Amino acid sequence: MGLGLGYYGIWDVVARFDSDVVDPVTLEWKDTTHNLIVFGGPIVNSVSKKFEGTLGIGFTENPDGTWTVTVADLGSFDYDPANMGQEDLIILILLKDNGRYILFIMGLTPYGTLAGSQLVRRFLNPWSPDMMDLVHARKAVVRWQATVPNQVNPGDTWTVLAAYIPESP
């Protein structure tokens, strides 16, 4: 995910609401110059909504109440919403848009998005053994498992389930 994120200017971060970057009604850009880290999927974030058709994510609710999430280039992943707050799937997608990079961090639930934000922090320090799978990846699915239900903590487990590394960056 961006060669340790530092390559794409992660050190110069300014927090902004999605509505400062994209008009939430028209989905027209307000800011086209800065690299972005986008938290949350199309239901909660206007930038994600703008790219909904480009992200390549499909969602199915199965008859037994479980969910299947399909991510282009990565495959299908099952999730049981009965485990909300105890585990989640985090979808990471790095896109290039008009010369800038946009990193999407999306959980299936709010816990997953929060855990995804902590994953980015962990991506920089300390490394877990499977983090190398993310260094050159453009897409990844990561499973988060809580040590304490309904909390995201440093002792939680993040496991890379799949990562897509293009042949040429």
Summary of the structure (lengths in Angstrom):
residues: 169
radius of gyration: 15.5
end to end distance: 11.0
largest distance: 45.7
contacts: 496
relative contact order: 0.17
helix: 23%
strand: 33%
